[in-house]
Each structure stands twice: as structure tokens, then as C-alpha cells.
Amino acid sequence: MSIDLTFTVPPFGLASAPVFTLTPVDGASGLFTLVGADARLYLLDAAEHLPDYAPELSDEQAALLDLASAAEAMLLVVANPGEAGTTVNLLAPIVVNARTSVGAQLILEDQDFPLRAELARR
């Protein structure tokens, strides 16, 4: 089931679009495509694939997404497949308010997460 998302600011590298579509990839649990007007990103559900990843949002970031609680936040990371393996961006996750379908790619301030972390194979 696809979800139409509105972004407060388009994800980095994607042009503004009225709506982005988040769609699960068949046969790949926790893997999604995010499609806008001109591009596609692959996203992983951090809760499923990176259970120890627990970034903290600032009060301003939570307010931007109108998050009333952490339970409303869907935490996704951009996945970059390559010949040597897949890396994920842990420094700038995409956070979606599950209640409102509003999302944003947020840069985590004062947290030591890599821009390109190797994704361990399961």
C-alpha cells in the first residue's frame, strides 16, 4: 500500500513536488521507494533494519513535523546501493509523522552519525 507524503522541504537532491509517494518494495520487508516528480530514492525502515539507531530530534524538528510523541515518528534512512555494498545515511534521516503523512529529511545536530554507513548483511 502506497502512502502519499507531503514534505515541509523536499528531500536533498529532489525537486519540489506537491506530493511524494512512499511505496513498499515487494518481497523486501522494510524497504521502500520514495518517488517525486523527477527522481526516486530507496529508503529503509530504521526500526526494522537498524534497531540500535536512535537519533534524537530537536524540539524545533519535532515541532516542524507536529510530532506529539515519538510513537508517531516513522524513521527512514536513505539507502545507496553500490558495487561494494549498500550504505545508509544516518546523519540525515527522513522522518514521517504517521498521523499526518508529513515528512522531512532532517540533519541531526550534535550527533555523531555517519553520512555513509555500511549496511551489514543479514
N, C-alpha and C positions, 0 to 999 in steps of 0.2 A: 504494500500500500504506500503510495507516494504522499508526501506532505508538501504543501506549498508554504514557503517561508518568506517572510519579509525581513530584510536586513536593515539595521539602522544605518550602516555604511557597508557598501559591497565588500566581500572578502578581497584581500590583497590580490592583485593581478586580474580580477574580474571586473568588467564594466558594469555600471549600474544597470539593473533590470528591475522592473516592477515587482517581480516575484521570482524566486529561485525554487527549484523543485528538488527535494531530497527523496531519493528512491533507494530502497534496499536492493543489493545485488543478489540475484537468485543463486542459492547454493553457497553463499558466503556469509555466514552469520556475523552480524556487527559491521559489515562493510556496506557503504552507501556511495552513491554518486550524488553530487550537487551540481545541478545544471542551471546555468544562467543564459542570458541572451547570446553569449559568444564563446562560452568555454564550459569545461567540466572538470571538477575536482573529485578525487576519491577521498572519502572520509571514513575513519574507523571510530566506532563507539568505544570510548576510553574505558568505560565501566566493564566492558567485556574483554577487551584486548590488553588493557594496561591497568589492572586493578590497583596497583600501588601508586598510580599517578593521581595526585590530589592537590592541584593548584588552588590558590586562594584568590578570589576575586576581591577587588577593592569595593568599597561601598558605592563609589561612583559607577563602576562597571555593573554591579548588581542592579543599581537604580536605572541604568541605561536600558536594561532588559526587563525591568519591572519584576524582578525575582523576589517573591515573598519568602521563599525558603530554598535551601539547597536541593530539596527533592524536586523542585520544578525545573532544575537545570539539566539539560542533556549536554554532555561534554563530548565533543568530537574533535579528532585531530586529523590534519591533512596528511595523507599518505602519498609518498612519492616512490613508485616502483622504479627500479633500475636493474641493470645487468648484475650488479654486485649484491643486490638485495633491496629491501624496501626500507626507506627512512620515514620517520614521522616528525612533524613539527610540534614540539612540546612547549615552545615559547609563546606561540600564538594560536591557542585552540579556538575552535568555533563553539560558542555556547548558544544553545537554543532554549528559550523559555517554552517548555512543553505545553503550558496553559494557553499562551498567546500566539505561538508559532512565529515569534520574533527572535532573530538571531543576530550575532555579531562575532567577528573574529577579533579577539581581544589580545593585546600584548600584555603579558604578565610582567608586572613591575617588581623589582627587587626580589626575584625568584630565580634560582639557578637551574633553569631548564634549557636544554639544547634546542637549537633551531633544526638540527638534523640528527635525530637519534635513530640508531639501527633498531629495526623491529625484529625481535627474536622470533624464530620459527617455533611453532608449537608442534 
